[in-house]
Amino acid sequence: MGKLRIPHLIGMILAGVIIGPHGFNILSHDSSFELFGKVGLYYIMFLAGLEMNMADFKKNRIKTSTHGILAFAIPMIIGFALNTSLLKYGVLTSILLASMYASHTLIAYPIVLRYGVSQQRSVTIAAGATAITDTLTLLVLAIVGGMFKGEVNGFFWFVLGIKLCIVFFIIIYFFPRIARYFFQRYEENVTQFIFVLAMTFLGAGMMAFIGMEGLLGAFLTGLVLNRYVPNISPLMTHLEFVGNALFIPYFLIGVGMLINVNIIFAGFGTIKVACLMIAVALSSKWLASLATQKLFNMKSIERELIYGLSNAQAGATLAAVLVGYNIILPNGQRLLNDDVLNGTIILILVTCIFSSFTTERAARKIALTNKNKINEDKTADDEKMLIPVEQKETANELVKIGIMIRNTKLNRGIIGLNVVLDDLNLTYNQEKGRNTLEYMEMTANAANVRMIVQSRIATNISNGISHAFKEYSASEIIMGMHECNGNYKNFWGTITQNLFSDISRQIMIVRCLQPINTLRRIQVAVPKKAEFEPGFYRWLERLARLAANLNCRIQFHGNRGTLSLINEYIQNRHSDVRAEYVAFEDWDELPKLAINVNDDHLFVVITARKGTVSYIPSFESLPEQLTRFFNSNSLMIIFPDQYGDASGMTFTKLQLSEEHSPYQFFRQWMIKNKNKN
């Protein structure tokens, strides 16, 4: 299909037609295809919820809701009118048939994943609208089915409402808490993958248990697990791989196996019904997409992508036609006859092909536009991160942080480094270092990120890191925090202090006390005049990316003038980041922030080297403050870029010392005399 420039999804559907019972009968549509086909449909909806940009979803919730209602109402109105006038069907048959036009399935969603445009707002609108249209369709299906069972009365609505509220409450309230508890305690990739699958099928199973379609539960589960599975994490890569390689192809091939090309020649009735169904389904969805575009002044390419994603009929359509086909009327006829059943199969084939072509064309255009923008900005950043590690326990989180703050548009690799001392334990430490680097490389590869690893021998650890930094022309360092064991006088450690002397670029020192994907908020303390430092926008860009990928709030504490510039940058470059700003003028009151920093927060301190513009004497008490008041919190300390040659700076040597300044001695002397008095 790729050689013929045809979307690969169509190839899978046609493969099902050829090898299925209506083709060469190589495989039968047995229980395995029914099971894995249903799993594939759930998986598509789950990935749609998991990949959704929640900040964009909240920002575009009005657009999403409007399109969802339009995509349901317009097909229902047009379908009902034509079903009663042209096909001469009864009221209930016309309503059920019209609801089939209203529903749609995100069968083309793997295409937007392949082109990397799943974060576009048009995709968010289409995915959210799918949940709305399918929910309304399934409600119509439940009502029509209940009427023939004599169940539709006040009690029926009351019980259905109670069931839906209970399931929604369980998924929305309990699932995130269970996920957070699990991810904090289990970091093994296979275990996490099995857990996510179990949650997906549990959500789908609960929704099916109350009489609704399971795909709604799968979509809702994807939404609530969204923030615990970052889009660029190894776990997301595993989920997408298994879905695209196994479950989704099973579903598509299974759909193809249902299609019987012989029914096209079965009679004029089938052809008439199929043509009408196809015309109504395609035209009504286009009208809904056009109305959404005009109402919200969107681009034509966005309308095309919304239309492509929302005109494929499969999951809910199959459910509706099978329910209607199995309902026997008092006169012995079926509610939906053979013509409708056969016409539905043709409808599924045509709309899936049409949806794939439309989505492929729109996604390619958007991807090419984004690529041109990337090429324009490619020289705007010299980003190349170095991660020196010693202990395997901290390597995993450091790599994940590097993955989340890197510029995915530049697609540059990360450098992993292990430096061992040239002493009697050289051989043992080398082997230990190689194992750590292999572990880092596996973590990076699982997220499709290229990692360069190097193990080197040096007579001084900090010199080895410094030399590697210069050899690779790195832009910044991400390293673990020195273990001071409560002794704040040795807070920085010798290696960290020596790096300040040799390197004038950005250094990020990190201590993660829990998995980074379980963090709910980032708290950032910013000193006065931080905006005058050369590296101001570098660390701000890194933190904005981290907040966006973790889908968590970020709160800045600082001077009003500094916060104004931060707000302007966030609004212009990362408008989807949920940022908050709190005035914080006196750095000596830093311990007061500890009240607002919870265990699941990341506390970030922007500090400075002595002698720089934003340096203040209060920084000398920073080790003591962090040790006393933030010892149980995840920390990140950032020394911004200074550029130039650090060895020639007079302030660097002063920074190495843990000694107090005259200001600090005077302060302690005042406190001592006050206590004596």
C-alpha positions as MATLAB code, in Angstrom:
seq = 'MGKLRIPHLIGMILAGVIIGPHGFNILSHDSSFELFGKVGLYYIMFLAGLEMNMADFKKNRIKTSTHGILAFAIPMIIGFALNTSLLKYGVLTSILLASMYASHTLIAYPIVLRYGVSQQRSVTIAAGATAITDTLTLLVLAIVGGMFKGEVNGFFWFVLGIKLCIVFFIIIYFFPRIARYFFQRYEENVTQFIFVLAMTFLGAGMMAFIGMEGLLGAFLTGLVLNRYVPNISPLMTHLEFVGNALFIPYFLIGVGMLINVNIIFAGFGTIKVACLMIAVALSSKWLASLATQKLFNMKSIERELIYGLSNAQAGATLAAVLVGYNIILPNGQRLLNDDVLNGTIILILVTCIFSSFTTERAARKIALTNKNKINEDKTADDEKMLIPVEQKETANELVKIGIMIRNTKLNRGIIGLNVVLDDLNLTYNQEKGRNTLEYMEMTANAANVRMIVQSRIATNISNGISHAFKEYSASEIIMGMHECNGNYKNFWGTITQNLFSDISRQIMIVRCLQPINTLRRIQVAVPKKAEFEPGFYRWLERLARLAANLNCRIQFHGNRGTLSLINEYIQNRHSDVRAEYVAFEDWDELPKLAINVNDDHLFVVITARKGTVSYIPSFESLPEQLTRFFNSNSLMIIFPDQYGDASGMTFTKLQLSEEHSPYQFFRQWMIKNKNKN';
ca = [
       0.000    0.000    0.000;
       2.910    2.339    0.736;
       4.314    1.850   -2.769;
       0.897    2.723   -4.194;
       0.654    5.797   -1.914;
      -2.386    4.285   -0.217;
      -2.806    4.469    3.596;
      -1.618    1.234    5.184;
      -4.851    0.878    7.157;
      -6.685    0.144    3.920;
      -4.197   -2.646    3.235;
      -5.105   -4.332    6.511;
      -8.845   -4.083    5.776;
      -8.349   -5.460    2.245;
      -6.170   -8.233    3.672;
      -9.095   -9.213    5.882;
     -11.381   -9.271    2.826;
      -8.976  -11.515    0.901;
      -8.097  -14.038    3.603;
     -11.511  -13.998    5.313;
     -14.461  -16.354    4.902;
     -15.900  -14.227    2.065;
     -12.562  -14.206    0.226;
     -10.228  -17.164   -0.147;
     -11.385  -18.491    3.227;
      -7.846  -18.911    4.560;
      -8.923  -17.837    8.032;
     -12.311  -17.883    9.690;
     -13.659  -14.991   11.720;
     -13.542  -17.001   14.922;
     -13.562  -16.051   18.603;
      -9.895  -14.979   18.533;
     -10.644  -12.266   15.968;
     -13.711  -11.215   17.915;
     -11.692  -10.959   21.133;
      -8.595   -9.258   19.748;
     -10.717   -7.146   17.408;
     -12.607   -5.760   20.389;
      -9.318   -5.260   22.225;
      -8.002   -3.373   19.187;
     -11.019   -1.072   19.175;
     -10.594   -0.428   22.894;
      -6.903    0.192   22.311;
      -7.583    2.835   19.656;
      -9.881    4.717   22.031;
      -7.460    4.267   24.939;
      -4.525    5.661   22.942;
      -6.683    8.580   21.817;
      -7.320    9.494   25.457;
      -3.733    8.791   26.497;
      -2.184   10.884   23.699;
      -4.589   13.781   24.165;
      -3.075   17.079   25.204;
      -5.124   17.693   28.352;
      -4.246   21.383   28.566;
      -5.329   21.769   24.943;
      -8.422   19.657   25.649;
      -9.470   21.933   28.518;
      -8.726   25.021   26.450;
     -10.750   23.669   23.518;
     -13.501   21.967   25.522;
     -16.140   24.289   24.041;
     -14.967   23.504   20.502;
     -14.844   19.788   21.318;
     -18.314   19.734   22.857;
     -19.755   21.812   20.020;
     -18.309   19.550   17.339;
     -19.428   16.452   19.228;
     -23.018   17.708   19.424;
     -23.005   18.855   15.783;
     -21.476   15.556   14.612;
     -24.333   13.750   16.359;
     -27.262   16.089   15.680;
     -26.699   16.788   11.954;
     -26.469   13.087   10.901;
     -29.442   12.261   13.136;
     -31.660   14.961   11.580;
     -30.657   14.309    7.964;
     -30.657   10.546    8.431;
     -34.064   10.419   10.083;
     -35.621   12.610    7.366;
     -34.213   10.525    4.488;
     -34.871    7.165    6.172;
     -38.546    7.957    6.581;
     -39.025    9.683    3.199;
     -36.841    7.696    0.772;
     -36.478    4.296    2.434;
     -40.001    4.348    3.941;
     -38.794    2.930    7.259;
     -40.689    3.258   10.542;
     -39.841    5.743   13.273;
     -37.787    3.428   15.495;
     -35.934    1.900   12.551;
     -35.172    5.365   11.180;
     -33.908    6.606   14.551;
     -31.641    3.604   15.077;
     -30.330    3.807   11.517;
     -29.701    7.549   11.854;
     -27.750    6.977   15.066;
     -25.418    4.730   13.072;
     -24.560    7.689   10.837;
     -23.940    9.837   13.911;
     -21.327    7.581   15.502;
     -17.781    7.286   14.252;
     -14.586    5.451   15.134;
     -11.031    6.826   15.254;
      -9.866    4.174   12.837;
      -7.419    6.628   11.221;
      -5.862    7.634   14.542;
      -2.690    5.539   13.957;
      -2.040    7.762   10.931;
      -1.786   10.930   13.043;
       0.477    9.025   15.448;
       2.745    8.041   12.566;
       3.023   11.640   11.350;
       3.544   12.964   14.891;
       0.596   15.385   14.817;
      -1.458   13.860   17.636;
      -0.966   17.018   19.735;
      -2.779   19.233   17.188;
      -5.961   20.839   18.498;
      -7.933   19.439   15.550;
      -6.991   15.916   16.690;
      -7.997   16.778   20.257;
     -11.364   18.078   19.040;
     -12.013   14.996   16.888;
     -11.011   12.567   19.665;
     -13.136   14.298   22.286;
     -16.078   14.517   19.884;
     -15.800   10.772   19.262;
     -16.507   10.067   22.918;
     -19.525   12.414   22.816;
     -21.073   11.018   19.608;
     -20.517    7.400   20.598;
     -21.974    8.007   24.062;
     -25.111    9.592   22.594;
     -25.352    6.818   19.980;
     -25.099    4.144   22.654;
     -27.786    5.885   24.692;
     -30.079    5.783   21.661;
     -29.188    2.119   21.244;
     -29.951    1.404   24.920;
     -33.300    3.215   24.674;
     -34.417    1.464   21.474;
     -33.298   -1.919   22.791;
     -35.005   -1.258   26.114;
     -38.297   -0.319   24.458;
     -38.622   -3.798   22.986;
     -37.893   -5.289   26.386;
     -40.470   -3.074   28.059;
     -37.803   -1.390   30.178;
     -37.971    2.258   29.139;
     -39.699    4.116   31.950;
     -38.729    6.422   34.772;
     -37.054    3.608   36.673;
     -34.990    2.667   33.568;
     -33.588    6.205   33.281;
     -32.939    6.390   37.011;
     -31.015    3.091   37.101;
     -29.017    3.918   33.953;
     -28.088    7.327   35.370;
     -27.007    5.822   38.686;
     -24.893    3.177   36.948;
     -23.171    5.759   34.737;
     -22.444    8.038   37.689;
     -20.938    5.174   39.702;
     -18.682    4.002   36.858;
     -17.607    7.556   35.996;
     -16.848    8.231   39.665;
     -14.773    5.051   40.024;
     -12.730    5.755   36.888;
     -12.231    9.476   37.494;
     -11.625    9.340   41.268;
     -10.021    5.968   42.023;
      -8.069    5.145   38.852;
      -5.632    8.121   39.135;
      -4.954    7.365   42.803;
      -4.361    3.690   42.098;
      -2.044    4.620   39.204;
      -0.048    7.060   41.317;
       0.326    4.491   44.103;
       1.468    1.868   41.591;
       3.946    4.025   39.646;
       5.576    5.220   42.865;
       6.411    1.642   43.833;
       7.009   -0.208   40.568;
       9.350    1.151   37.903;
       9.893   -2.003   35.845;
       8.643   -1.409   32.288;
       6.879   -4.746   31.793;
       5.061   -4.454   35.121;
       3.915   -0.924   34.297;
       2.745   -2.025   30.840;
       0.646   -4.883   32.254;
      -0.816   -2.538   34.863;
      -1.915   -0.001   32.238;
      -3.528   -2.740   30.127;
      -5.342   -4.071   33.189;
      -6.706   -0.603   33.999;
      -7.846   -0.134   30.393;
      -9.737   -3.403   30.235;
     -11.150   -2.870   33.721;
     -12.564    0.504   32.655;
     -13.967   -0.972   29.441;
     -15.369   -3.995   31.298;
     -17.170   -1.847   33.877;
     -18.761    0.243   31.139;
     -19.862   -2.888   29.271;
     -21.234   -4.348   32.516;
     -23.746   -1.512   32.922;
     -24.952   -1.866   29.325;
     -22.812    0.791   27.630;
     -20.115    0.151   25.037;
     -16.669   -0.626   26.485;
     -14.871    1.795   24.158;
     -16.211    4.699   26.242;
     -14.604    3.228   29.371;
     -11.306    2.698   27.517;
     -11.297    6.319   26.326;
     -12.051    7.612   29.827;
      -9.277    5.446   31.294;
      -6.852    6.925   28.775;
      -7.838   10.423   29.870;
      -7.318    9.804   33.594;
      -3.984    7.982   33.063;
      -2.825   10.696   30.669;
      -0.636   12.585   33.145;
       1.058    9.434   34.483;
       2.237    8.282   31.043;
       4.151   11.153   29.387;
       4.076   11.150   25.589;
       7.848   10.782   25.288;
       8.294    8.169   28.018;
       9.472    4.567   27.455;
       6.085    3.280   28.645;
       4.243    5.289   25.974;
       6.596    3.883   23.330;
       5.797    0.333   24.465;
       2.049    0.990   24.480;
       2.081    2.444   20.968;
       4.280   -0.357   19.638;
       2.095   -3.200   20.924;
      -1.073   -1.444   19.775;
       0.187   -0.684   16.273;
       1.880   -4.066   15.860;
      -0.770   -6.395   17.295;
      -4.118   -5.205   18.636;
      -5.059   -2.535   16.072;
      -4.130   -4.700   13.026;
      -6.249   -7.508   14.515;
      -9.215   -5.130   14.675;
      -8.719   -3.807   11.122;
      -8.263   -7.261    9.614;
     -11.319   -8.441   11.550;
     -13.389   -5.606   10.050;
     -12.228   -6.656    6.596;
     -13.266  -10.269    7.257;
     -16.853   -9.110    7.820;
     -17.050   -7.559    4.367;
     -18.702   -9.719    1.698;
     -18.085   -8.284   -1.747;
     -20.821  -10.543   -3.130;
     -23.524   -8.520   -1.408;
     -22.870   -5.660   -3.807;
     -24.569   -7.790   -6.445;
     -27.180   -9.208   -4.065;
     -29.926   -6.889   -5.290;
     -31.017   -3.305   -5.850;
     -32.304   -2.979   -2.262;
     -28.845   -3.406   -0.752;
     -27.270   -0.995   -3.263;
     -29.963    1.634   -2.638;
     -29.622    1.437    1.153;
     -25.804    1.408    1.001;
     -25.632    4.442   -1.323;
     -27.972    6.429    0.893;
     -26.086    5.467    4.055;
     -22.727    6.406    2.518;
     -24.037    9.721    1.162;
     -25.615   10.709    4.499;
     -22.634    9.607    6.586;
     -20.019   11.441    4.498;
     -22.015   14.610    3.822;
     -23.351   15.060    7.374;
     -19.912   14.662    8.946;
     -18.521   17.176    6.447;
     -21.268   19.661    7.354;
     -20.480   19.202   11.059;
     -16.758   19.777   10.419;
     -17.500   22.826    8.264;
     -19.802   24.286   10.912;
     -17.117   23.788   13.592;
     -14.519   25.482   11.403;
     -16.728   28.488   10.668;
     -17.946   28.887   14.242;
     -14.430   28.991   15.692;
     -12.534   30.526   12.756;
     -10.267   27.528   12.240;
      -8.019   26.782    9.254;
      -9.254   24.671    6.356;
      -6.516   22.081    6.955;
      -7.792   21.669   10.530;
     -11.310   21.091    9.208;
      -9.950   18.495    6.820;
      -8.171   16.625    9.615;
     -11.258   16.741   11.857;
     -13.373   15.453    8.964;
     -10.918   12.687    8.143;
     -10.850   11.419   11.717;
     -14.608   11.639   12.276;
     -16.162    9.974    9.218;
     -15.062    6.355    9.630;
     -17.830    3.996   10.742;
     -16.890    0.824   12.600;
     -17.230    0.161   16.340;
     -20.499    1.723   17.500;
     -21.978    1.296   14.014;
     -21.420   -2.462   14.140;
     -22.880   -2.597   17.648;
     -25.995   -0.692   16.579;
     -26.679   -2.716   13.433;
     -26.220   -6.040   15.233;
     -28.577   -5.001   18.031;
     -31.166   -3.823   15.529;
     -30.748   -6.932   13.382;
     -31.374   -9.201   16.383;
     -34.578   -7.391   17.454;
     -37.617   -9.255   16.113;
     -40.776   -7.196   15.643;
     -44.272   -8.567   16.487;
     -44.910   -9.196   12.758;
     -41.856  -11.488   12.626;
     -39.613   -9.078   10.733;
     -36.309   -7.729   11.966;
     -35.999   -4.101   13.116;
     -33.028   -3.706   10.746;
     -33.371   -6.026    7.752;
     -30.756   -7.763    5.600;
     -30.465   -4.755    3.277;
     -29.414   -2.553    6.207;
     -26.983   -5.192    7.514;
     -25.344   -5.606    4.105;
     -25.433   -1.857    3.482;
     -23.669   -1.294    6.809;
     -20.805   -3.561    5.784;
     -20.381   -1.560    2.551;
     -20.630    1.663    4.586;
     -17.829    0.507    6.877;
     -15.552   -0.341    3.939;
     -16.131    2.927    2.058;
     -15.927    5.241    5.075;
     -12.783    3.548    6.401;
     -11.069    3.976    3.032;
     -12.293    7.559    2.678;
     -11.260    8.410    6.247;
      -7.790    6.962    5.762;
      -7.159    8.929    2.548;
      -8.482   12.200    3.995;
      -6.569   11.881    7.256;
      -3.366   10.855    5.483;
      -3.490   13.889    3.205;
      -4.262   16.359    6.017;
      -1.716   14.874    8.435;
       1.009   14.971    5.767;
       0.329   18.653    5.045;
       0.477   19.565    8.736;
       3.640   17.501    9.267;
       5.365   19.210    6.314;
       4.371   22.626    7.647;
       5.770   21.761   11.066;
       8.964   20.423    9.496;
       9.542   23.710    7.680;
       9.149   25.583   10.964;
      11.629   23.217   12.618;
      14.209   23.810    9.876;
      13.855   27.549   10.335;
      14.591   27.293   14.076;
      17.255   24.590   13.922;
      20.135   26.947   14.680;
      18.306   28.667   17.532;
      19.657   26.342   20.222;
      23.021   24.682   20.827;
      21.360   22.079   23.009;
      23.438   19.029   23.925;
      22.985   17.559   27.397;
      25.598   15.671   29.407;
      24.473   13.339   32.210;
      27.367   12.142   34.409;
      26.357    9.256   36.663;
      27.941    7.051   39.260;
      25.057    5.153   40.831;
      22.577    3.073   38.867;
      19.791    4.004   41.300;
      19.766    7.653   40.173;
      20.542    7.070   36.490;
      16.992    6.191   35.441;
      15.367    9.408   36.709;
      18.191   11.589   35.375;
      17.757   10.124   31.899;
      13.991   10.592   32.062;
      14.458   14.237   33.023;
      16.881   14.677   30.138;
      14.348   13.113   27.756;
      11.561   15.387   28.975;
      13.481   18.663   28.802;
      15.207   18.033   25.474;
      14.107   19.714   22.279;
      12.344   16.954   20.359;
      12.368   19.087   17.194;
      16.168   19.123   17.072;
      16.253   15.373   17.811;
      19.742   15.465   19.274;
      21.026   12.671   21.448;
      21.901   12.712   25.136;
      25.416   12.013   26.395;
      25.753    9.535   29.252;
      29.071    9.630   31.086;
      30.723    7.538   33.776;
      34.112    8.607   35.138;
      36.129    6.216   37.324;
      39.221    6.950   39.341;
      42.524    5.434   38.309;
      43.126    3.524   41.552;
      43.246   -0.033   42.877;
      39.482   -0.525   42.327;
      39.664    0.525   38.679;
      38.538   -2.781   37.155;
      35.564   -3.191   39.484;
      34.434    0.420   39.059;
      34.776    0.192   35.279;
      32.509   -2.845   35.124;
      30.014   -1.193   37.452;
      30.097    1.953   35.292;
      29.505   -0.015   32.075;
      26.425   -1.659   33.605;
      25.096    1.757   34.621;
      25.656    3.174   31.131;
      23.943    0.167   29.528;
      20.978    0.723   31.829;
      20.839    4.397   30.829;
      21.061    3.484   27.168;
      18.172    1.025   27.503;
      16.015    3.692   29.152;
      16.767    6.183   26.386;
      16.276    3.662   23.573;
      12.902    2.646   25.018;
      11.789    6.252   24.467;
      13.305    6.326   20.951;
      16.001    8.755   22.077;
      19.568    8.312   20.877;
      22.131    8.170   23.683;
      25.905    8.459   23.376;
      27.696    6.746   26.264;
      31.296    7.075   27.372;
      33.297    5.533   30.186;
      36.575    7.255   30.950;
      39.410    6.954   33.450;
      40.681   10.019   35.284;
      42.789   10.908   38.286;
      40.097   13.437   39.262;
      36.354   12.859   38.749;
      35.426   16.499   38.215;
      38.257   16.970   35.705;
      37.035   13.931   33.780;
      33.499   15.367   33.601;
      34.814   18.790   32.623;
      36.985   17.393   29.823;
      34.109   15.306   28.456;
      31.849   18.386   28.573;
      34.302   20.335   26.427;
      35.022   17.426   24.051;
      31.329   16.991   23.224;
      30.675   20.770   23.168;
      27.832   20.148   25.593;
      25.449   22.922   26.563;
      24.489   21.822   30.075;
      24.919   19.184   32.752;
      22.230   17.167   34.532;
      23.643   15.408   37.560;
      22.517   13.795   40.792;
      22.724   15.581   44.123;
      25.567   14.849   46.504;
      24.478   12.782   49.527;
      25.330   14.961   52.513;
      23.406   12.808   55.055;
      21.950   15.844   56.800;
      25.302   17.677   57.070;
      24.604   20.929   55.236;
      28.262   22.012   55.537;
      29.082   19.353   52.952;
      25.932   19.954   50.902;
      27.528   20.550   47.494;
      30.288   17.981   47.649;
      33.752   18.334   46.149;
      32.829   17.223   42.601;
      29.966   19.693   42.235;
      32.056   22.563   43.577;
      34.934   21.828   41.204;
      32.542   21.760   38.240;
      31.492   25.322   39.084;
      35.094   26.319   38.690;
      35.659   24.680   35.302;
      32.269   25.080   33.612;
      30.337   28.310   33.182;
      27.331   26.713   31.471;
      24.043   25.554   32.988;
      24.269   22.893   35.702;
      21.122   21.148   36.977;
      21.495   19.208   40.222;
      18.611   16.801   40.834;
      17.304   14.699   43.692;
      14.193   12.620   42.883;
      12.562   10.951   45.863;
       9.748    9.491   43.747;
       9.254    8.686   40.037;
       9.112   11.861   38.022;
       5.887   10.919   36.214;
       4.008   10.950   39.547;
       4.838   14.607   40.308;
       1.752   16.816   40.426;
       3.329   20.268   40.598;
       6.615   22.091   40.029;
       7.424   24.918   42.472;
      10.143   27.315   41.293;
      11.912   29.875   43.495;
      13.447   32.645   41.340;
      15.812   35.326   42.748;
      15.687   39.006   41.882;
      17.388   40.072   38.640;
      17.403   36.473   37.382;
      16.222   37.828   34.015;
      19.566   39.620   33.552;
      21.538   36.367   33.559;
      22.603   35.078   30.099;
      20.997   31.683   30.824;
      17.616   33.004   31.958;
      15.598   31.735   29.003;
      17.480   28.436   28.840;
      16.375   27.188   32.257;
      12.926   28.668   31.752;
      12.545   26.733   28.486;
      13.677   23.502   30.169;
      11.196   23.842   33.037;
       8.356   24.727   30.650;
       9.033   21.560   28.622;
       9.161   19.484   31.799;
       5.798   20.856   32.979;
       4.254   20.289   29.543;
       5.456   16.677   29.299;
       4.423   15.870   32.865;
       1.093   17.632   32.275;
       1.378   19.265   35.694;
       1.112   22.802   37.004;
       4.175   24.977   37.479;
       4.225   27.770   40.055;
       6.857   30.528   39.983;
       7.786   32.456   43.138;
       9.771   35.645   42.524;
       9.981   39.370   41.999;
       7.012   40.913   40.172;
       9.168   42.237   37.350;
      10.815   38.841   36.863;
       7.450   37.050   36.990;
       6.088   39.417   34.330;
       8.847   38.380   31.907;
       8.353   34.701   32.755;
       4.619   35.014   32.108;
       5.241   36.710   28.758;
       7.628   33.930   27.688;
       5.255   31.147   28.781;
       2.314   32.734   26.974;
       4.283   33.179   23.744;
       6.180   29.884   23.653;
       4.239   27.428   25.832;
       0.660   28.639   26.020;
      -0.541   25.130   26.915;
       1.496   25.085   30.159;
      -0.598   25.728   33.267;
       1.551   28.335   35.024;
       0.871   30.275   38.225;
       2.766   33.253   39.645;
       3.224   34.209   43.301;
       5.100   37.321   44.463;
       8.166   36.436   46.541;
      10.493   39.328   47.384;
      12.576   38.295   50.418;
      14.867   35.323   49.758;
      15.526   34.930   53.499;
      11.908   33.743   53.754;
      12.565   30.767   51.473;
      11.730   28.280   54.291;
       8.155   29.607   54.285;
       7.656   28.009   50.869;
       8.092   24.595   52.501;
       4.487   24.833   53.723;
       3.241   24.744   50.104;
       5.673   22.102   48.816;
       4.157   18.635   49.179;
       5.760   15.236   48.809;
       4.568   14.939   45.208;
       5.969   18.359   44.218;
       9.329   19.146   42.615;
      10.950   22.140   44.312;
      13.264   24.006   41.927;
      15.707   26.646   43.154;
      17.292   29.023   40.665;
      20.571   30.086   42.220;
      23.680   31.834   40.844;
      27.430   31.795   41.023;
      28.993   34.369   43.317;
      29.796   37.628   41.569;
      27.033   37.360   38.967;
      24.145   39.775   38.506;
      21.493   37.818   40.403;
      23.757   36.593   43.197;
      22.651   37.592   46.709;
      24.399   36.878   50.044;
      21.386   34.835   51.176;
      22.488   32.076   48.780;
      25.175   31.133   51.290;
      22.518   29.854   53.674;
      20.857   27.832   50.887;
      22.469   24.479   51.872;
      21.255   24.872   55.446;
      17.734   25.916   54.375;
      17.327   23.070   51.907;
      18.661   20.515   54.383;
      16.445   21.670   57.239;
      13.170   22.482   55.470;
      13.164   20.561   52.163;
      14.972   17.360   53.077;
      11.907   15.193   52.292;
      11.156   16.834   48.925;
      12.322   16.176   45.391;
      14.762   18.973   44.535;
      16.326   20.581   41.503;
      18.973   23.297   41.841;
      19.884   25.199   38.684;
      23.007   27.278   38.125;
      22.244   29.287   34.957;
      24.526   29.859   31.995;
      27.269   32.461   32.319;
      29.125   31.707   29.079;
      32.739   32.738   28.695;
      35.702   30.963   30.292;
      34.912   30.147   33.899;
      38.570   29.722   34.804;
      39.134   33.415   34.211;
      36.298   34.575   36.449;
      37.263   35.891   39.860;
      33.977   34.926   41.439;
      34.276   31.246   40.704;
      36.899   30.457   43.324;
      34.811   32.161   45.965;
      31.892   29.942   45.078;
      33.889   26.815   45.850;
      34.178   27.627   49.516;
      31.607   26.610   52.050;
      32.832   29.453   54.283;
      30.432   32.222   55.286;
      30.753   35.815   54.070;
      31.326   38.771   56.459;
      27.596   39.458   56.116;
      26.842   35.986   57.449;
      29.387   36.302   60.275;
      27.829   39.612   61.321;
      24.356   38.080   61.282;
      25.463   35.140   63.427;
      27.261   37.505   65.820;
      24.053   39.549   66.262;
      22.018   36.408   66.958;
      24.636   35.133   69.431;
      24.703   38.385   71.407;
      20.940   38.601   71.372;
      20.721   35.114   72.910;
      23.265   36.072   75.601;
      21.274   39.139   76.542;
];
